[in-house]
Amino acid sequence: MVEKSYKITSPEGLHARPASALVAAVSPFAADVKLGYKEKQVNMKSIMGVMSLGIAMGGEIQIVADGSDEDALMAKVDEVLVSQNIAQ
């Protein structure tokens, strides 16, 4: 299991476009991946789940991956969040 925390830096927060990019990035992986925010945790492969959290700028999120390709999945998440200026 791999876990990492991020702070949302996008002024719009984690709105539809970046949420969609994250879901698309993690969906091909076999590992289970959860997104946590304010005591709630959702399946990160579900756009509705991610959007339901209403994550605003400055929000602290936790991403937990568990499975055979968890390290590659987390590397991809890191790449998407940083390259698209969504979080750091």
PDB file of N, CA, C and O in Angstrom:
ATOM      1  N   MET A   1       0.838  -1.182   0.000  1.00  0.00           N
ATOM      2  CA  MET A   1       0.000   0.000   0.000  1.00  0.00           C
ATOM      3  C   MET A   1       0.883   1.246   0.000  1.00  0.00           C
ATOM      4  O   MET A   1       1.870   1.330   0.731  1.00  0.00           O
ATOM      5  N   VAL A   2       0.504   2.207  -0.837  1.00  0.00           N
ATOM      6  CA  VAL A   2       1.237   3.463  -0.950  1.00  0.00           C
ATOM      7  C   VAL A   2       0.260   4.601  -0.677  1.00  0.00           C
ATOM      8  O   VAL A   2      -0.862   4.597  -1.184  1.00  0.00           O
ATOM      9  N   GLU A   3       0.687   5.576   0.126  1.00  0.00           N
ATOM     10  CA  GLU A   3      -0.167   6.712   0.456  1.00  0.00           C
ATOM     11  C   GLU A   3       0.606   8.011   0.270  1.00  0.00           C
ATOM     12  O   GLU A   3       1.790   8.093   0.597  1.00  0.00           O
ATOM     13  N   LYS A   4      -0.072   9.021  -0.256  1.00  0.00           N
ATOM     14  CA  LYS A   4       0.568  10.319  -0.447  1.00  0.00           C
ATOM     15  C   LYS A   4      -0.465  11.424  -0.252  1.00  0.00           C
ATOM     16  O   LYS A   4      -1.634  11.262  -0.602  1.00  0.00           O
ATOM     17  N   SER A   5      -0.024  12.545   0.307  1.00  0.00           N
ATOM     18  CA  SER A   5      -0.902  13.697   0.524  1.00  0.00           C
ATOM     19  C   SER A   5      -0.524  14.824  -0.415  1.00  0.00           C
ATOM     20  O   SER A   5       0.641  14.988  -0.777  1.00  0.00           O
ATOM     21  N   TYR A   6      -1.523  15.597  -0.802  1.00  0.00           N
ATOM     22  CA  TYR A   6      -1.335  16.740  -1.695  1.00  0.00           C
ATOM     23  C   TYR A   6      -2.166  17.912  -1.198  1.00  0.00           C
ATOM     24  O   TYR A   6      -3.158  17.734  -0.491  1.00  0.00           O
ATOM     25  N   LYS A   7      -1.748  19.110  -1.577  1.00  0.00           N
ATOM     26  CA  LYS A   7      -2.527  20.319  -1.316  1.00  0.00           C
ATOM     27  C   LYS A   7      -2.983  20.859  -2.669  1.00  0.00           C
ATOM     28  O   LYS A   7      -2.161  21.081  -3.558  1.00  0.00           O
ATOM     29  N   ILE A   8      -4.285  21.069  -2.829  1.00  0.00           N
ATOM     30  CA  ILE A   8      -4.846  21.568  -4.078  1.00  0.00           C
ATOM     31  C   ILE A   8      -4.437  23.037  -4.267  1.00  0.00           C
ATOM     32  O   ILE A   8      -4.678  23.875  -3.399  1.00  0.00           O
ATOM     33  N   THR A   9      -3.820  23.329  -5.406  1.00  0.00           N
ATOM     34  CA  THR A   9      -3.337  24.683  -5.689  1.00  0.00           C
ATOM     35  C   THR A   9      -4.122  25.367  -6.805  1.00  0.00           C
ATOM     36  O   THR A   9      -3.980  26.574  -7.004  1.00  0.00           O
ATOM     37  N   SER A  10      -4.930  24.631  -7.521  1.00  0.00           N
ATOM     38  CA  SER A  10      -5.732  25.196  -8.596  1.00  0.00           C
ATOM     39  C   SER A  10      -6.788  26.127  -8.000  1.00  0.00           C
ATOM     40  O   SER A  10      -7.494  25.730  -7.073  1.00  0.00           O
ATOM     41  N   PRO A  11      -6.915  27.366  -8.512  1.00  0.00           N
ATOM     42  CA  PRO A  11      -7.905  28.313  -7.978  1.00  0.00           C
ATOM     43  C   PRO A  11      -9.343  27.783  -8.034  1.00  0.00           C
ATOM     44  O   PRO A  11     -10.178  28.153  -7.208  1.00  0.00           O
ATOM     45  N   GLU A  12      -9.621  26.931  -8.995  1.00  0.00           N
ATOM     46  CA  GLU A  12     -10.970  26.365  -9.124  1.00  0.00           C
ATOM     47  C   GLU A  12     -11.160  25.121  -8.268  1.00  0.00           C
ATOM     48  O   GLU A  12     -12.262  24.576  -8.211  1.00  0.00           O
ATOM     49  N   GLY A  13     -10.111  24.666  -7.606  1.00  0.00           N
ATOM     50  CA  GLY A  13     -10.185  23.434  -6.836  1.00  0.00           C
ATOM     51  C   GLY A  13     -10.123  22.232  -7.763  1.00  0.00           C
ATOM     52  O   GLY A  13      -9.626  22.323  -8.886  1.00  0.00           O
ATOM     53  N   LEU A  14     -10.626  21.121  -7.288  1.00  0.00           N
ATOM     54  CA  LEU A  14     -10.617  19.888  -8.091  1.00  0.00           C
ATOM     55  C   LEU A  14     -11.966  19.793  -8.808  1.00  0.00           C
ATOM     56  O   LEU A  14     -12.812  18.972  -8.453  1.00  0.00           O
ATOM     57  N   HIS A  15     -12.154  20.639  -9.816  1.00  0.00           N
ATOM     58  CA  HIS A  15     -13.414  20.695 -10.560  1.00  0.00           C
ATOM     59  C   HIS A  15     -13.437  19.641 -11.668  1.00  0.00           C
ATOM     60  O   HIS A  15     -12.562  18.776 -11.717  1.00  0.00           O
ATOM     61  N   ALA A  16     -14.424  19.708 -12.549  1.00  0.00           N
ATOM     62  CA  ALA A  16     -14.686  18.642 -13.517  1.00  0.00           C
ATOM     63  C   ALA A  16     -13.503  18.265 -14.407  1.00  0.00           C
ATOM     64  O   ALA A  16     -13.201  17.081 -14.550  1.00  0.00           O
ATOM     65  N   ARG A  17     -12.834  19.238 -15.001  1.00  0.00           N
ATOM     66  CA  ARG A  17     -11.749  18.915 -15.936  1.00  0.00           C
ATOM     67  C   ARG A  17     -10.588  18.189 -15.261  1.00  0.00           C
ATOM     68  O   ARG A  17     -10.191  17.125 -15.737  1.00  0.00           O
ATOM     69  N   PRO A  18     -10.024  18.720 -14.168  1.00  0.00           N
ATOM     70  CA  PRO A  18      -8.927  17.978 -13.533  1.00  0.00           C
ATOM     71  C   PRO A  18      -9.381  16.663 -12.898  1.00  0.00           C
ATOM     72  O   PRO A  18      -8.623  15.694 -12.868  1.00  0.00           O
ATOM     73  N   ALA A  19     -10.607  16.626 -12.395  1.00  0.00           N
ATOM     74  CA  ALA A  19     -11.114  15.370 -11.832  1.00  0.00           C
ATOM     75  C   ALA A  19     -11.198  14.308 -12.918  1.00  0.00           C
ATOM     76  O   ALA A  19     -10.853  13.148 -12.694  1.00  0.00           O
ATOM     77  N   SER A  20     -11.660  14.715 -14.094  1.00  0.00           N
ATOM     78  CA  SER A  20     -11.760  13.801 -15.229  1.00  0.00           C
ATOM     79  C   SER A  20     -10.378  13.302 -15.658  1.00  0.00           C
ATOM     80  O   SER A  20     -10.208  12.128 -15.988  1.00  0.00           O
ATOM     81  N   ALA A  21      -9.395  14.205 -15.651  1.00  0.00           N
ATOM     82  CA  ALA A  21      -8.029  13.829 -16.019  1.00  0.00           C
ATOM     83  C   ALA A  21      -7.466  12.808 -15.031  1.00  0.00           C
ATOM     84  O   ALA A  21      -6.792  11.860 -15.432  1.00  0.00           O
ATOM     85  N   LEU A  22      -7.741  13.001 -13.748  1.00  0.00           N
ATOM     86  CA  LEU A  22      -7.260  12.054 -12.731  1.00  0.00           C
ATOM     87  C   LEU A  22      -7.914  10.688 -12.879  1.00  0.00           C
ATOM     88  O   LEU A  22      -7.241   9.659 -12.824  1.00  0.00           O
ATOM     89  N   VAL A  23      -9.227  10.682 -13.068  1.00  0.00           N
ATOM     90  CA  VAL A  23      -9.944   9.414 -13.227  1.00  0.00           C
ATOM     91  C   VAL A  23      -9.423   8.663 -14.454  1.00  0.00           C
ATOM     92  O   VAL A  23      -9.201   7.454 -14.399  1.00  0.00           O
ATOM     93  N   ALA A  24      -9.232   9.381 -15.554  1.00  0.00           N
ATOM     94  CA  ALA A  24      -8.719   8.761 -16.778  1.00  0.00           C
ATOM     95  C   ALA A  24      -7.302   8.217 -16.577  1.00  0.00           C
ATOM     96  O   ALA A  24      -6.947   7.180 -17.137  1.00  0.00           O
ATOM     97  N   ALA A  25      -6.498   8.917 -15.780  1.00  0.00           N
ATOM     98  CA  ALA A  25      -5.115   8.499 -15.552  1.00  0.00           C
ATOM     99  C   ALA A  25      -5.028   7.221 -14.716  1.00  0.00           C
ATOM    100  O   ALA A  25      -4.155   6.387 -14.956  1.00  0.00           O
ATOM    101  N   VAL A  26      -5.922   7.060 -13.742  1.00  0.00           N
ATOM    102  CA  VAL A  26      -5.821   5.897 -12.843  1.00  0.00           C
ATOM    103  C   VAL A  26      -6.647   4.690 -13.293  1.00  0.00           C
ATOM    104  O   VAL A  26      -6.386   3.568 -12.858  1.00  0.00           O
ATOM    105  N   SER A  27      -7.626   4.906 -14.147  1.00  0.00           N
ATOM    106  CA  SER A  27      -8.523   3.820 -14.553  1.00  0.00           C
ATOM    107  C   SER A  27      -7.829   2.615 -15.192  1.00  0.00           C
ATOM    108  O   SER A  27      -8.256   1.487 -14.942  1.00  0.00           O
ATOM    109  N   PRO A  28      -6.776   2.795 -16.009  1.00  0.00           N
ATOM    110  CA  PRO A  28      -6.137   1.613 -16.622  1.00  0.00           C
ATOM    111  C   PRO A  28      -5.380   0.707 -15.643  1.00  0.00           C
ATOM    112  O   PRO A  28      -5.041  -0.424 -15.991  1.00  0.00           O
ATOM    113  N   PHE A  29      -5.116   1.181 -14.440  1.00  0.00           N
ATOM    114  CA  PHE A  29      -4.324   0.408 -13.484  1.00  0.00           C
ATOM    115  C   PHE A  29      -5.190  -0.611 -12.750  1.00  0.00           C
ATOM    116  O   PHE A  29      -6.385  -0.397 -12.547  1.00  0.00           O
ATOM    117  N   ALA A  30      -4.570  -1.717 -12.359  1.00  0.00           N
ATOM    118  CA  ALA A  30      -5.275  -2.782 -11.648  1.00  0.00           C
ATOM    119  C   ALA A  30      -5.459  -2.460 -10.165  1.00  0.00           C
ATOM    120  O   ALA A  30      -6.414  -2.925  -9.542  1.00  0.00           O
ATOM    121  N   ALA A  31      -4.558  -1.674  -9.604  1.00  0.00           N
ATOM    122  CA  ALA A  31      -4.589  -1.367  -8.171  1.00  0.00           C
ATOM    123  C   ALA A  31      -5.859  -0.609  -7.797  1.00  0.00           C
ATOM    124  O   ALA A  31      -6.398   0.157  -8.596  1.00  0.00           O
ATOM    125  N   ASP A  32      -6.327  -0.833  -6.571  1.00  0.00           N
ATOM    126  CA  ASP A  32      -7.411  -0.038  -6.013  1.00  0.00           C
ATOM    127  C   ASP A  32      -6.826   1.304  -5.603  1.00  0.00           C
ATOM    128  O   ASP A  32      -5.707   1.367  -5.093  1.00  0.00           O
ATOM    129  N   VAL A  33      -7.583   2.383  -5.824  1.00  0.00           N
ATOM    130  CA  VAL A  33      -7.089   3.704  -5.454  1.00  0.00           C
ATOM    131  C   VAL A  33      -8.230   4.504  -4.848  1.00  0.00           C
ATOM    132  O   VAL A  33      -9.322   4.592  -5.411  1.00  0.00           O
ATOM    133  N   LYS A  34      -7.951   5.085  -3.689  1.00  0.00           N
ATOM    134  CA  LYS A  34      -8.950   5.863  -2.953  1.00  0.00           C
ATOM    135  C   LYS A  34      -8.464   7.296  -2.803  1.00  0.00           C
ATOM    136  O   LYS A  34      -7.270   7.555  -2.651  1.00  0.00           O
ATOM    137  N   LEU A  35      -9.419   8.223  -2.850  1.00  0.00           N
ATOM    138  CA  LEU A  35      -9.150   9.643  -2.645  1.00  0.00           C
ATOM    139  C   LEU A  35      -9.855  10.052  -1.372  1.00  0.00           C
ATOM    140  O   LEU A  35     -11.069   9.891  -1.249  1.00  0.00           O
ATOM    141  N   GLY A  36      -9.101  10.579  -0.425  1.00  0.00           N
ATOM    142  CA  GLY A  36      -9.671  10.999   0.851  1.00  0.00           C
ATOM    143  C   GLY A  36      -9.634  12.511   1.010  1.00  0.00           C
ATOM    144  O   GLY A  36      -8.657  13.167   0.649  1.00  0.00           O
ATOM    145  N   TYR A  37     -10.732  13.055   1.564  1.00  0.00           N
ATOM    146  CA  TYR A  37     -10.846  14.496   1.816  1.00  0.00           C
ATOM    147  C   TYR A  37     -11.864  14.702   2.941  1.00  0.00           C
ATOM    148  O   TYR A  37     -12.998  14.231   2.854  1.00  0.00           O
ATOM    149  N   LYS A  38     -11.456  15.396   3.980  1.00  0.00           N
ATOM    150  CA  LYS A  38     -12.340  15.718   5.111  1.00  0.00           C
ATOM    151  C   LYS A  38     -13.115  14.511   5.625  1.00  0.00           C
ATOM    152  O   LYS A  38     -14.346  14.519   5.619  1.00  0.00           O
ATOM    153  N   GLU A  39     -12.419  13.490   6.063  1.00  0.00           N
ATOM    154  CA  GLU A  39     -13.025  12.308   6.669  1.00  0.00           C
ATOM    155  C   GLU A  39     -13.849  11.440   5.708  1.00  0.00           C
ATOM    156  O   GLU A  39     -14.471  10.471   6.140  1.00  0.00           O
ATOM    157  N   LYS A  40     -13.861  11.774   4.417  1.00  0.00           N
ATOM    158  CA  LYS A  40     -14.570  10.954   3.435  1.00  0.00           C
ATOM    159  C   LYS A  40     -13.545  10.325   2.500  1.00  0.00           C
ATOM    160  O   LYS A  40     -12.484  10.896   2.248  1.00  0.00           O
ATOM    161  N   GLN A  41     -13.875   9.150   1.993  1.00  0.00           N
ATOM    162  CA  GLN A  41     -12.983   8.463   1.063  1.00  0.00           C
ATOM    163  C   GLN A  41     -13.822   7.867  -0.064  1.00  0.00           C
ATOM    164  O   GLN A  41     -14.837   7.213   0.175  1.00  0.00           O
ATOM    165  N   VAL A  42     -13.371   8.108  -1.305  1.00  0.00           N
ATOM    166  CA  VAL A  42     -14.108   7.610  -2.471  1.00  0.00           C
ATOM    167  C   VAL A  42     -13.160   6.853  -3.397  1.00  0.00           C
ATOM    168  O   VAL A  42     -11.939   7.000  -3.328  1.00  0.00           O
ATOM    169  N   ASN A  43     -13.759   6.043  -4.262  1.00  0.00           N
ATOM    170  CA  ASN A  43     -13.008   5.347  -5.295  1.00  0.00           C
ATOM    171  C   ASN A  43     -12.548   6.384  -6.313  1.00  0.00           C
ATOM    172  O   ASN A  43     -13.377   7.076  -6.904  1.00  0.00           O
ATOM    173  N   MET A  44     -11.254   6.499  -6.525  1.00  0.00           N
ATOM    174  CA  MET A  44     -10.721   7.515  -7.429  1.00  0.00           C
ATOM    175  C   MET A  44     -10.951   7.174  -8.901  1.00  0.00           C
ATOM    176  O   MET A  44     -10.674   7.994  -9.777  1.00  0.00           O
ATOM    177  N   LYS A  45     -11.447   5.989  -9.172  1.00  0.00           N
ATOM    178  CA  LYS A  45     -11.767   5.612 -10.551  1.00  0.00           C
ATOM    179  C   LYS A  45     -13.202   6.018 -10.914  1.00  0.00           C
ATOM    180  O   LYS A  45     -13.671   5.731 -12.016  1.00  0.00           O
ATOM    181  N   SER A  46     -13.885   6.677  -9.997  1.00  0.00           N
ATOM    182  CA  SER A  46     -15.268   7.117 -10.199  1.00  0.00           C
ATOM    183  C   SER A  46     -15.336   8.636 -10.267  1.00  0.00           C
ATOM    184  O   SER A  46     -15.087   9.314  -9.271  1.00  0.00           O
ATOM    185  N   ILE A  47     -15.672   9.174 -11.435  1.00  0.00           N
ATOM    186  CA  ILE A  47     -15.767  10.630 -11.581  1.00  0.00           C
ATOM    187  C   ILE A  47     -16.828  11.197 -10.639  1.00  0.00           C
ATOM    188  O   ILE A  47     -16.635  12.270 -10.067  1.00  0.00           O
ATOM    189  N   MET A  48     -17.936  10.494 -10.474  1.00  0.00           N
ATOM    190  CA  MET A  48     -18.993  10.977  -9.571  1.00  0.00           C
ATOM    191  C   MET A  48     -18.509  10.999  -8.122  1.00  0.00           C
ATOM    192  O   MET A  48     -18.834  11.915  -7.367  1.00  0.00           O
ATOM    193  N   GLY A  49     -17.742  10.000  -7.745  1.00  0.00           N
ATOM    194  CA  GLY A  49     -17.199   9.960  -6.394  1.00  0.00           C
ATOM    195  C   GLY A  49     -16.248  11.114  -6.140  1.00  0.00           C
ATOM    196  O   GLY A  49     -16.336  11.783  -5.110  1.00  0.00           O
ATOM    197  N   VAL A  50     -15.343  11.348  -7.074  1.00  0.00           N
ATOM    198  CA  VAL A  50     -14.363  12.429  -6.929  1.00  0.00           C
ATOM    199  C   VAL A  50     -15.073  13.782  -6.876  1.00  0.00           C
ATOM    200  O   VAL A  50     -14.763  14.614  -6.024  1.00  0.00           O
ATOM    201  N   MET A  51     -16.019  14.000  -7.781  1.00  0.00           N
ATOM    202  CA  MET A  51     -16.743  15.271  -7.828  1.00  0.00           C
ATOM    203  C   MET A  51     -17.592  15.490  -6.577  1.00  0.00           C
ATOM    204  O   MET A  51     -17.799  16.631  -6.164  1.00  0.00           O
ATOM    205  N   SER A  52     -18.085  14.407  -5.970  1.00  0.00           N
ATOM    206  CA  SER A  52     -18.958  14.524  -4.799  1.00  0.00           C
ATOM    207  C   SER A  52     -18.244  15.122  -3.586  1.00  0.00           C
ATOM    208  O   SER A  52     -18.896  15.607  -2.661  1.00  0.00           O
ATOM    209  N   LEU A  53     -16.921  15.092  -3.585  1.00  0.00           N
ATOM    210  CA  LEU A  53     -16.173  15.612  -2.445  1.00  0.00           C
ATOM    211  C   LEU A  53     -16.112  17.142  -2.416  1.00  0.00           C
ATOM    212  O   LEU A  53     -15.888  17.726  -1.355  1.00  0.00           O
ATOM    213  N   GLY A  54     -16.306  17.793  -3.556  1.00  0.00           N
ATOM    214  CA  GLY A  54     -16.294  19.259  -3.600  1.00  0.00           C
ATOM    215  C   GLY A  54     -14.994  19.859  -3.079  1.00  0.00           C
ATOM    216  O   GLY A  54     -15.022  20.730  -2.210  1.00  0.00           O
ATOM    217  N   ILE A  55     -13.877  19.413  -3.589  1.00  0.00           N
ATOM    218  CA  ILE A  55     -12.569  19.827  -3.085  1.00  0.00           C
ATOM    219  C   ILE A  55     -12.201  21.209  -3.615  1.00  0.00           C
ATOM    220  O   ILE A  55     -12.109  21.411  -4.826  1.00  0.00           O
ATOM    221  N   ALA A  56     -11.992  22.154  -2.708  1.00  0.00           N
ATOM    222  CA  ALA A  56     -11.676  23.546  -3.055  1.00  0.00           C
ATOM    223  C   ALA A  56     -10.174  23.801  -3.001  1.00  0.00           C
ATOM    224  O   ALA A  56      -9.407  22.983  -2.494  1.00  0.00           O
ATOM    225  N   MET A  57      -9.769  24.959  -3.538  1.00  0.00           N
ATOM    226  CA  MET A  57      -8.361  25.366  -3.468  1.00  0.00           C
ATOM    227  C   MET A  57      -7.917  25.367  -2.007  1.00  0.00           C
ATOM    228  O   MET A  57      -8.646  25.818  -1.124  1.00  0.00           O
ATOM    229  N   GLY A  58      -6.723  24.860  -1.771  1.00  0.00           N
ATOM    230  CA  GLY A  58      -6.187  24.785  -0.415  1.00  0.00           C
ATOM    231  C   GLY A  58      -6.550  23.506   0.312  1.00  0.00           C
ATOM    232  O   GLY A  58      -6.033  23.242   1.397  1.00  0.00           O
ATOM    233  N   GLY A  59      -7.430  22.710  -0.270  1.00  0.00           N
ATOM    234  CA  GLY A  59      -7.844  21.456   0.351  1.00  0.00           C
ATOM    235  C   GLY A  59      -6.705  20.457   0.405  1.00  0.00           C
ATOM    236  O   GLY A  59      -5.899  20.363  -0.521  1.00  0.00           O
ATOM    237  N   GLU A  60      -6.644  19.715   1.492  1.00  0.00           N
ATOM    238  CA  GLU A  60      -5.636  18.666   1.668  1.00  0.00           C
ATOM    239  C   GLU A  60      -6.285  17.330   1.327  1.00  0.00           C
ATOM    240  O   GLU A  60      -7.289  16.950   1.928  1.00  0.00           O
ATOM    241  N   ILE A  61      -5.711  16.622   0.365  1.00  0.00           N
ATOM    242  CA  ILE A  61      -6.247  15.323  -0.039  1.00  0.00           C
ATOM    243  C   ILE A  61      -5.221  14.231   0.231  1.00  0.00           C
ATOM    244  O   ILE A  61      -4.017  14.485   0.275  1.00  0.00           O
ATOM    245  N   GLN A  62      -5.721  13.006   0.412  1.00  0.00           N
ATOM    246  CA  GLN A  62      -4.867  11.841   0.578  1.00  0.00           C
ATOM    247  C   GLN A  62      -5.250  10.837  -0.497  1.00  0.00           C
ATOM    248  O   GLN A  62      -6.431  10.583  -0.737  1.00  0.00           O
ATOM    249  N   ILE A  63      -4.248  10.278  -1.132  1.00  0.00           N
ATOM    250  CA  ILE A  63      -4.465   9.256  -2.142  1.00  0.00           C
ATOM    251  C   ILE A  63      -3.785   7.975  -1.665  1.00  0.00           C
ATOM    252  O   ILE A  63      -2.608   7.975  -1.304  1.00  0.00           O
ATOM    253  N   VAL A  64      -4.552   6.885  -1.670  1.00  0.00           N
ATOM    254  CA  VAL A  64      -4.056   5.598  -1.211  1.00  0.00           C
ATOM    255  C   VAL A  64      -4.253   4.585  -2.335  1.00  0.00           C
ATOM    256  O   VAL A  64      -5.364   4.388  -2.826  1.00  0.00           O
ATOM    257  N   ALA A  65      -3.161   3.951  -2.728  1.00  0.00           N
ATOM    258  CA  ALA A  65      -3.208   2.931  -3.773  1.00  0.00           C
ATOM    259  C   ALA A  65      -2.763   1.598  -3.179  1.00  0.00           C
ATOM    260  O   ALA A  65      -1.831   1.542  -2.377  1.00  0.00           O
ATOM    261  N   ASP A  66      -3.439   0.534  -3.583  1.00  0.00           N
ATOM    262  CA  ASP A  66      -3.108  -0.790  -3.075  1.00  0.00           C
ATOM    263  C   ASP A  66      -3.305  -1.811  -4.195  1.00  0.00           C
ATOM    264  O   ASP A  66      -4.420  -2.005  -4.679  1.00  0.00           O
ATOM    265  N   GLY A  67      -2.212  -2.463  -4.602  1.00  0.00           N
ATOM    266  CA  GLY A  67      -2.294  -3.471  -5.649  1.00  0.00           C
ATOM    267  C   GLY A  67      -0.953  -3.694  -6.311  1.00  0.00           C
ATOM    268  O   GLY A  67       0.056  -3.104  -5.925  1.00  0.00           O
ATOM    269  N   SER A  68      -0.958  -4.547  -7.306  1.00  0.00           N
ATOM    270  CA  SER A  68       0.282  -4.968  -7.955  1.00  0.00           C
ATOM    271  C   SER A  68       1.017  -3.832  -8.669  1.00  0.00           C
ATOM    272  O   SER A  68       2.244  -3.860  -8.766  1.00  0.00           O
ATOM    273  N   ASP A  69       0.283  -2.835  -9.170  1.00  0.00           N
ATOM    274  CA  ASP A  69       0.929  -1.733  -9.886  1.00  0.00           C
ATOM    275  C   ASP A  69       0.756  -0.397  -9.165  1.00  0.00           C
ATOM    276  O   ASP A  69       0.691   0.659  -9.795  1.00  0.00           O
ATOM    277  N   GLU A  70       0.684  -0.461  -7.837  1.00  0.00           N
ATOM    278  CA  GLU A  70       0.454   0.742  -7.030  1.00  0.00           C
ATOM    279  C   GLU A  70       1.521   1.815  -7.211  1.00  0.00           C
ATOM    280  O   GLU A  70       1.197   3.002  -7.222  1.00  0.00           O
ATOM    281  N   ASP A  71       2.783   1.425  -7.351  1.00  0.00           N
ATOM    282  CA  ASP A  71       3.852   2.419  -7.506  1.00  0.00           C
ATOM    283  C   ASP A  71       3.731   3.164  -8.833  1.00  0.00           C
ATOM    284  O   ASP A  71       3.904   4.382  -8.883  1.00  0.00           O
ATOM    285  N   ALA A  72       3.437   2.440  -9.897  1.00  0.00           N
ATOM    286  CA  ALA A  72       3.254   3.077 -11.209  1.00  0.00           C
ATOM    287  C   ALA A  72       2.029   3.987 -11.193  1.00  0.00           C
ATOM    288  O   ALA A  72       2.048   5.070 -11.778  1.00  0.00           O
ATOM    289  N   LEU A  73       0.968   3.549 -10.525  1.00  0.00           N
ATOM    290  CA  LEU A  73      -0.245   4.357 -10.413  1.00  0.00           C
ATOM    291  C   LEU A  73       0.052   5.662  -9.698  1.00  0.00           C
ATOM    292  O   LEU A  73      -0.353   6.727 -10.164  1.00  0.00           O
ATOM    293  N   MET A  74       0.753   5.596  -8.575  1.00  0.00           N
ATOM    294  CA  MET A  74       1.064   6.816  -7.815  1.00  0.00           C
ATOM    295  C   MET A  74       1.983   7.742  -8.598  1.00  0.00           C
ATOM    296  O   MET A  74       1.860   8.962  -8.489  1.00  0.00           O
ATOM    297  N   ALA A  75       2.890   7.196  -9.376  1.00  0.00           N
ATOM    298  CA  ALA A  75       3.757   8.024 -10.217  1.00  0.00           C
ATOM    299  C   ALA A  75       2.919   8.775 -11.247  1.00  0.00           C
ATOM    300  O   ALA A  75       3.178   9.945 -11.528  1.00  0.00           O
ATOM    301  N   LYS A  76       1.920   8.107 -11.807  1.00  0.00           N
ATOM    302  CA  LYS A  76       1.037   8.737 -12.791  1.00  0.00           C
ATOM    303  C   LYS A  76       0.187   9.832 -12.140  1.00  0.00           C
ATOM    304  O   LYS A  76       0.014  10.905 -12.719  1.00  0.00           O
ATOM    305  N   VAL A  77      -0.339   9.571 -10.950  1.00  0.00           N
ATOM    306  CA  VAL A  77      -1.118  10.570 -10.213  1.00  0.00           C
ATOM    307  C   VAL A  77      -0.263  11.802  -9.953  1.00  0.00           C
ATOM    308  O   VAL A  77      -0.704  12.931 -10.169  1.00  0.00           O
ATOM    309  N   ASP A  78       0.961  11.579  -9.488  1.00  0.00           N
ATOM    310  CA  ASP A  78       1.881  12.676  -9.206  1.00  0.00           C
ATOM    311  C   ASP A  78       2.136  13.495 -10.469  1.00  0.00           C
ATOM    312  O   ASP A  78       2.123  14.725 -10.439  1.00  0.00           O
ATOM    313  N   GLU A  79       2.366  12.799 -11.569  1.00  0.00           N
ATOM    314  CA  GLU A  79       2.627  13.467 -12.847  1.00  0.00           C
ATOM    315  C   GLU A  79       1.439  14.351 -13.261  1.00  0.00           C
ATOM    316  O   GLU A  79       1.630  15.503 -13.649  1.00  0.00           O
ATOM    317  N   VAL A  80       0.233  13.819 -13.178  1.00  0.00           N
ATOM    318  CA  VAL A  80      -0.967  14.568 -13.584  1.00  0.00           C
ATOM    319  C   VAL A  80      -1.202  15.763 -12.661  1.00  0.00           C
ATOM    320  O   VAL A  80      -1.450  16.869 -13.143  1.00  0.00           O
ATOM    321  N   LEU A  81      -1.128  15.565 -11.369  1.00  0.00           N
ATOM    322  CA  LEU A  81      -1.398  16.653 -10.422  1.00  0.00           C
ATOM    323  C   LEU A  81      -0.408  17.799 -10.550  1.00  0.00           C
ATOM    324  O   LEU A  81      -0.792  18.968 -10.501  1.00  0.00           O
ATOM    325  N   VAL A  82       0.870  17.463 -10.713  1.00  0.00           N
ATOM    326  CA  VAL A  82       1.908  18.500 -10.790  1.00  0.00           C
ATOM    327  C   VAL A  82       1.969  19.141 -12.172  1.00  0.00           C
ATOM    328  O   VAL A  82       2.039  20.366 -12.272  1.00  0.00           O
ATOM    329  N   SER A  83       1.943  18.344 -13.243  1.00  0.00           N
ATOM    330  CA  SER A  83       2.080  18.896 -14.595  1.00  0.00           C
ATOM    331  C   SER A  83       0.899  19.778 -14.992  1.00  0.00           C
ATOM    332  O   SER A  83       1.063  20.704 -15.786  1.00  0.00           O
ATOM    333  N   GLN A  84      -0.292  19.503 -14.450  1.00  0.00           N
ATOM    334  CA  GLN A  84      -1.465  20.307 -14.772  1.00  0.00           C
ATOM    335  C   GLN A  84      -1.747  21.384 -13.719  1.00  0.00           C
ATOM    336  O   GLN A  84      -2.809  22.008 -13.723  1.00  0.00           O
ATOM    337  N   ASN A  85      -0.784  21.589 -12.822  1.00  0.00           N
ATOM    338  CA  ASN A  85      -0.892  22.611 -11.771  1.00  0.00           C
ATOM    339  C   ASN A  85      -2.173  22.486 -10.960  1.00  0.00           C
ATOM    340  O   ASN A  85      -2.830  23.481 -10.651  1.00  0.00           O
ATOM    341  N   ILE A  86      -2.513  21.258 -10.624  1.00  0.00           N
ATOM    342  CA  ILE A  86      -3.702  20.999  -9.819  1.00  0.00           C
ATOM    343  C   ILE A  86      -3.342  20.982  -8.337  1.00  0.00           C
ATOM    344  O   ILE A  86      -4.088  21.488  -7.498  1.00  0.00           O
ATOM    345  N   ALA A  87      -2.187  20.394  -8.028  1.00  0.00           N
ATOM    346  CA  ALA A  87      -1.783  20.235  -6.627  1.00  0.00           C
ATOM    347  C   ALA A  87      -0.276  20.121  -6.526  1.00  0.00           C
ATOM    348  O   ALA A  87       0.434  19.961  -7.519  1.00  0.00           O
ATOM    349  N   GLN A  88       0.185  20.208  -5.291  1.00  0.00           N
ATOM    350  CA  GLN A  88       1.609  20.003  -5.030  1.00  0.00           C
ATOM    351  C   GLN A  88       1.796  19.224  -3.752  1.00  0.00           C
ATOM    352  O   GLN A  88       2.929  18.948  -3.358  1.00  0.00           O
TER     353      GLN A  88
END
